[in-house]
Amino acid sequence: MADKKIIAIMGATGAQGGGLARAILADPNGGFAVRAVTRYVNSEKARALAQAGAEVVGADIDDADSLKMAFRGAYGAFCVTFFWDHFAVEREMAEARSMADEAKHAGLQHVIWSTLEDTRKWVPLTDNRMPTLQGKYKVPHFDGKGESDRVFTEGGVPTTCLLTSFYWDNFIHFGMGPKPGPDGKLAITLPMGEKKLPGIAAEDIGKCAYGIFKKGREFIGKTVGIAGEHLTGSQMAAGFS
Ligand SMILES: NC(=O)c1ccc[n+]([C@@H]2O[C@H](COP(=O)([O-])OP(=O)(O)OC[C@H]3O[C@@H](n4cnc5c(N)ncnc54)[C@H](OP(=O)(O)O)[C@@H]3O)[C@@H](O)[C@H]2O)c1
C-alpha cells in the first residue's frame, strides 16, 4: 500500500466513485490504492469497500477541513458532486470550488473532475426554446458542473475534466423505466425526437476514470467525454424489447 498511488474517491459508496473504487481494487498490481471518502464510515457500503481492501475515511464535501484530511498524502482525487441530494446549483458550485481548493492545497498530482456540459454554450439564456430556470440556467445540474470546470483548470489543479453521460441505470433506479400506457404497451418518454442520447452504464464511468489515472500526465489539461452508446428512442426500445 505504501508504494501505491492513493486516489481519494469522493462518492466512493455511490455509482461513479464506487465504479472507480471497484476498478482499482480489482487490479491489485496496477499501482493504485483506494481511499474511499464517505460521510458514514460504518455503512454497509463503506464496510464492503474496506473489506475489499480500501482505506475508508470520513469526510463531508461541505466541510473543508474534512476534505483537507481526505486529500492529504494522496496522489490524486476523483471529484464528483451530488446534485440530486440538494438540487442547489450554487451549493454544487461551492462544493466544486472547495474540492479544487483542497486538491491544490494538498498538492495532488492528478484530479479527475466529473462534469457535464454547460448547456448555455449551445442554448444561451436568450434562446426561448428552453425555459430559463432559477434566472440563470437552462439545465441546472449540467450548467453548474460545466461552469465549475474552470475552478479546477484556472485554479492550477492538474485536472482531467471527465464529461459523463446519462446513466442507463436511470431506467432501473431513477424512476425513468418503461411504464405501461392506456393500451398496456410499455413506453419511455424522452423529449428528443429522433436525436441520439449518449448514455453509459454508471459502473463504466469509474472504469474509464481508472484508465485516465493510469495514463496520467497524458490526460492532464484535457476534457474527455465518455458514453457507452449513442442511441435514438427507437434503438432504446429495441434494446428493451
Ligand atoms: N443520473 C445520471 O444519469 C447522471 C449522469 C451524469 C452525471 N450525474 C451526476 O452524478 C452525480 C452523483 O454521482 P453518483 O450518481 O455517483 O452518486 P450516487 O450514486 O447518488 O451516490 C451519492 C454519493 O454521494 C455521497 N455524498 C452525498 N452527500 C455527500 C456529502 N455531503 N459529503 C460527501 N459525500 C456525499 C454519498 O456518500 P455517503 O452517503 O457514503 O457519504 C454517495 O457515495 C450528480 O451530481 C449527478 O448530476 C448523474
PDBQT file of the ligand as one rigid body, heavy atoms in Angstrom, charges set to zero:
ROOT
HETATM    1  N1  LIG A 301     -28.044  10.012 -13.098  1.00  0.00    +0.000 N 
HETATM    2  C1  LIG A 301     -27.411  10.340 -14.229  1.00  0.00    +0.000 C 
HETATM    3  O1  LIG A 301     -27.804   9.990 -15.349  1.00  0.00    +0.000 OA
HETATM    4  C2  LIG A 301     -26.157  11.165 -14.145  1.00  0.00    +0.000 A 
HETATM    5  C3  LIG A 301     -25.373  11.283 -15.284  1.00  0.00    +0.000 A 
HETATM    6  C4  LIG A 301     -24.205  12.057 -15.211  1.00  0.00    +0.000 A 
HETATM    7  C5  LIG A 301     -23.875  12.687 -14.039  1.00  0.00    +0.000 A 
HETATM    8  N2  LIG A 301     -24.668  12.546 -12.928  1.00  0.00    +0.000 N 
HETATM    9  C6  LIG A 301     -24.289  13.247 -11.702  1.00  0.00    +0.000 C 
HETATM   10  O2  LIG A 301     -23.742  12.309 -10.811  1.00  0.00    +0.000 OA
HETATM   11  C7  LIG A 301     -23.705  12.941  -9.516  1.00  0.00    +0.000 C 
HETATM   12  C8  LIG A 301     -23.946  11.909  -8.427  1.00  0.00    +0.000 C 
HETATM   13  O3  LIG A 301     -22.988  10.896  -8.515  1.00  0.00    +0.000 OA
HETATM   14  P1  LIG A 301     -23.387   9.370  -8.275  1.00  0.00    +0.000 P 
HETATM   15  O4  LIG A 301     -24.544   9.036  -9.186  1.00  0.00    +0.000 OA
HETATM   16  O5  LIG A 301     -22.158   8.586  -8.388  1.00  0.00    +0.000 OA
HETATM   17  O6  LIG A 301     -23.898   9.421  -6.780  1.00  0.00    +0.000 OA
HETATM   18  P2  LIG A 301     -24.908   8.404  -6.036  1.00  0.00    +0.000 P 
HETATM   19  O7  LIG A 301     -24.776   7.020  -6.586  1.00  0.00    +0.000 OA
HETATM   20  O8  LIG A 301     -26.247   9.043  -5.989  1.00  0.00    +0.000 OA
HETATM   21  O9  LIG A 301     -24.301   8.386  -4.564  1.00  0.00    +0.000 OA
HETATM   22  C9  LIG A 301     -24.267   9.527  -3.820  1.00  0.00    +0.000 C 
HETATM   23  C10 LIG A 301     -22.899   9.599  -3.204  1.00  0.00    +0.000 C 
HETATM   24  O10 LIG A 301     -22.762  10.890  -2.658  1.00  0.00    +0.000 OA
HETATM   25  C11 LIG A 301     -22.092  10.814  -1.428  1.00  0.00    +0.000 C 
HETATM   26  N3  LIG A 301     -22.443  12.050  -0.720  1.00  0.00    +0.000 N 
HETATM   27  C12 LIG A 301     -23.640  12.650  -0.691  1.00  0.00    +0.000 A 
HETATM   28  N4  LIG A 301     -23.589  13.776   0.042  1.00  0.00    +0.000 NA
HETATM   29  C13 LIG A 301     -22.308  13.891   0.459  1.00  0.00    +0.000 A 
HETATM   30  C14 LIG A 301     -21.621  14.825   1.265  1.00  0.00    +0.000 A 
HETATM   31  N5  LIG A 301     -22.258  15.889   1.786  1.00  0.00    +0.000 N 
HETATM   32  N6  LIG A 301     -20.305  14.653   1.501  1.00  0.00    +0.000 NA
HETATM   33  C15 LIG A 301     -19.647  13.583   0.994  1.00  0.00    +0.000 A 
HETATM   34  N7  LIG A 301     -20.260  12.632   0.237  1.00  0.00    +0.000 NA
HETATM   35  C16 LIG A 301     -21.571  12.788  -0.020  1.00  0.00    +0.000 A 
HETATM   36  C17 LIG A 301     -22.640   9.546  -0.833  1.00  0.00    +0.000 C 
HETATM   37  O11 LIG A 301     -21.730   9.055   0.104  1.00  0.00    +0.000 OA
HETATM   38  P3  LIG A 301     -22.109   8.653   1.634  1.00  0.00    +0.000 P 
HETATM   39  O12 LIG A 301     -23.587   8.575   1.746  1.00  0.00    +0.000 OA
HETATM   40  O13 LIG A 301     -21.429   7.326   1.830  1.00  0.00    +0.000 OA
HETATM   41  O14 LIG A 301     -21.487   9.741   2.448  1.00  0.00    +0.000 OA
HETATM   42  C18 LIG A 301     -22.690   8.638  -2.060  1.00  0.00    +0.000 C 
HETATM   43  O15 LIG A 301     -21.450   7.996  -2.251  1.00  0.00    +0.000 OA
HETATM   44  C19 LIG A 301     -24.772  14.034  -9.552  1.00  0.00    +0.000 C 
HETATM   45  O16 LIG A 301     -24.178  15.304  -9.398  1.00  0.00    +0.000 OA
HETATM   46  C20 LIG A 301     -25.413  13.882 -10.929  1.00  0.00    +0.000 C 
HETATM   47  O17 LIG A 301     -25.813  15.119 -11.503  1.00  0.00    +0.000 OA
HETATM   48  C21 LIG A 301     -25.781  11.774 -12.960  1.00  0.00    +0.000 A 
ENDROOT
TORSDOF 0
